[in-house]
């Protein structure tokens, strides 16, 4: 009888511990770890009609409280007059408070500022999406790692539209 009670207590303890493990908050930064490093970026398409090569780096900073992406000027760039080949930007990924979803804010040398909500639908994809606006475009930034190649898309959707349109697409391997 004592062994039956001991076994029941053990199973109860194990189930309680398992339940706590399932309900424990997960580290949101782990889901973005596939982004870390310096990546080549070669444009492949999009309505910008630009052709460029460059690089960008994702790194954890401030004791893993912020992830930062910085771009480097491309070595070769051609595009229409409206495309800034000397483009530089920075993206900060952060968490307002523990157990809150990740957010991001983007700045570039043209004066653009974009606020994003961040999601990771799987272990090799990160989606950054801005709020919809009745007066201007909504933005979406997607990173996807497949076979050691990171691909990216910067897309826009005008108010009332359902379909995203790529402005710029790129891909490259880790340096």
C-alpha positions as CSV (number, residue, x, y, z in Angstrom):
1,X,0.0,0.0,0.0
2,X,2.8,2.4,0.8
3,X,4.4,1.8,-2.6
4,X,1.1,2.5,-4.2
5,X,0.8,5.8,-2.3
6,X,4.4,6.7,-3.1
7,X,3.8,6.0,-6.8
8,X,0.6,8.1,-6.8
9,X,2.5,11.0,-5.2
10,X,5.3,10.7,-7.7
11,X,2.9,10.7,-10.6
12,X,1.0,13.7,-9.2
13,X,4.3,15.6,-8.6
14,X,5.5,14.8,-12.1
15,X,2.2,15.9,-13.7
16,X,2.2,19.1,-11.7
17,X,5.8,19.8,-12.8
18,X,4.9,19.0,-16.4
19,X,1.9,21.3,-16.3
20,X,4.1,24.2,-14.9
21,X,6.6,23.6,-17.7
22,X,3.9,23.8,-20.3
23,X,2.5,27.0,-18.9
24,X,5.9,28.7,-18.3
25,X,6.6,31.6,-20.6
26,X,8.9,30.8,-23.4
27,X,11.9,33.1,-24.3
28,X,10.8,35.1,-27.3
29,X,14.4,35.8,-28.3
30,X,15.1,32.0,-28.9
31,X,12.6,32.1,-31.8
32,X,14.6,34.9,-33.5
33,X,18.0,33.4,-32.9
34,X,18.1,32.0,-36.5
35,X,18.5,35.7,-37.6
36,X,21.7,36.3,-35.7
37,X,24.9,36.9,-37.8
38,X,25.9,38.9,-40.8
39,X,24.1,38.0,-44.1
40,X,24.8,38.8,-47.7
41,X,21.9,40.4,-49.5
42,X,21.5,40.2,-53.2
43,X,18.2,41.7,-54.5
44,X,16.1,39.4,-56.6
45,X,13.0,41.3,-57.4
46,X,10.2,43.6,-56.4
47,X,8.6,46.8,-57.7
48,X,11.6,48.9,-56.7
49,X,13.3,47.4,-59.8
50,X,16.7,47.8,-58.1
51,X,19.7,45.5,-58.4
52,X,22.1,45.6,-55.5
53,X,24.4,43.6,-53.3
54,X,25.1,44.4,-49.7
55,X,24.9,42.9,-46.2
56,X,23.1,43.2,-43.0
57,X,23.7,42.1,-39.4
58,X,21.4,40.9,-36.7
59,X,22.9,41.0,-33.2
60,X,21.7,40.8,-29.6
61,X,22.6,43.8,-27.6
62,X,22.0,45.2,-24.1
63,X,22.3,41.8,-22.4
64,X,19.8,40.2,-24.8
65,X,17.1,42.8,-24.2
66,X,17.3,44.2,-27.8
67,X,18.0,42.7,-31.2
68,X,19.4,45.1,-33.7
69,X,19.6,44.8,-37.5
70,X,21.9,47.2,-39.3
71,X,22.4,47.3,-43.0
72,X,25.7,48.0,-44.8
73,X,25.9,50.0,-48.1
74,X,25.8,47.9,-51.1
75,X,28.9,47.5,-53.2
76,X,27.0,47.6,-56.5
77,X,23.6,49.2,-57.0
78,X,21.5,50.2,-60.0
79,X,17.9,51.3,-60.0
80,X,15.5,54.0,-61.0
81,X,16.2,57.6,-59.9
82,X,13.6,57.1,-57.1
83,X,15.6,54.3,-55.5
84,X,18.2,55.4,-53.0
85,X,21.3,53.2,-53.6
86,X,23.0,54.8,-50.6
87,X,20.3,53.4,-48.3
88,X,21.1,52.7,-44.7
89,X,18.7,51.6,-41.9
90,X,18.5,50.2,-38.5
91,X,15.8,48.0,-37.0
92,X,15.4,47.5,-33.2
93,X,13.5,44.5,-31.9
94,X,12.4,44.8,-28.3
95,X,9.8,43.7,-25.7
96,X,7.8,46.4,-23.8
97,X,7.6,44.1,-20.7
98,X,8.2,40.5,-19.8
99,X,5.6,38.1,-21.3
100,X,4.6,40.7,-23.9
101,X,4.9,40.1,-27.6
102,X,8.0,41.4,-29.4
103,X,7.8,44.7,-31.2
104,X,10.2,46.4,-33.6
105,X,10.9,49.9,-34.8
106,X,12.7,50.8,-38.1
107,X,14.6,54.0,-39.0
108,X,16.4,54.8,-42.2
109,X,18.4,57.6,-43.7
110,X,15.4,58.8,-45.7
111,X,13.5,59.7,-42.5
112,X,11.1,56.7,-42.6
113,X,10.0,55.3,-39.2
114,X,7.9,52.1,-39.1
115,X,6.5,50.3,-36.0
116,X,6.1,46.6,-36.3
117,X,4.5,43.7,-34.4
118,X,6.8,40.6,-34.6
119,X,5.7,37.0,-35.0
120,X,7.6,33.7,-35.6
121,X,5.2,31.2,-37.2
122,X,7.9,28.6,-37.3
123,X,11.6,28.1,-36.3
124,X,12.9,29.6,-39.5
125,X,10.5,32.5,-40.3
126,X,10.1,35.9,-38.7
127,X,7.3,38.3,-39.8
128,X,7.3,42.0,-39.0
129,X,4.0,43.7,-39.7
130,X,2.9,47.3,-39.2
131,X,-0.6,48.4,-38.2
132,X,-3.0,49.1,-41.0
133,X,-3.7,52.7,-41.8
134,X,-6.7,54.2,-43.5
135,X,-4.5,56.8,-45.2
136,X,-1.3,55.0,-46.2
137,X,0.3,51.7,-46.9
138,X,0.7,48.8,-44.4
139,X,4.2,47.2,-44.4
140,X,5.4,43.7,-43.9
141,X,9.0,42.5,-43.6
142,X,9.6,38.7,-43.8
143,X,12.8,36.7,-43.2
144,X,12.9,33.1,-44.0
145,X,15.9,30.7,-43.6
146,X,16.1,27.7,-45.8
147,X,19.1,25.5,-46.7
148,X,21.5,28.1,-45.1
149,X,20.1,30.9,-47.3
150,X,18.2,33.8,-45.7
151,X,15.6,35.3,-48.0
152,X,13.8,38.5,-47.3
153,X,10.9,40.5,-48.6
154,X,9.8,44.1,-47.9
155,X,6.1,44.3,-48.9
156,X,3.4,46.9,-48.9
157,X,-0.4,46.8,-49.0
158,X,-2.5,49.8,-49.7
159,X,-5.7,50.5,-47.7
160,X,-8.6,48.3,-48.8
161,X,-6.3,45.8,-50.6
162,X,-5.9,42.2,-49.5
163,X,-2.8,41.3,-51.5
164,X,0.8,42.2,-50.4
165,X,3.1,43.6,-53.1
166,X,6.8,43.1,-52.9
167,X,8.8,46.3,-53.1
168,X,12.2,44.6,-52.6
169,X,13.2,40.9,-52.3
170,X,16.7,39.6,-51.5
171,X,18.6,36.5,-50.5
172,X,22.0,35.5,-49.3
173,X,24.1,33.2,-47.2
174,X,25.7,33.9,-43.8
175,X,29.2,35.5,-44.0
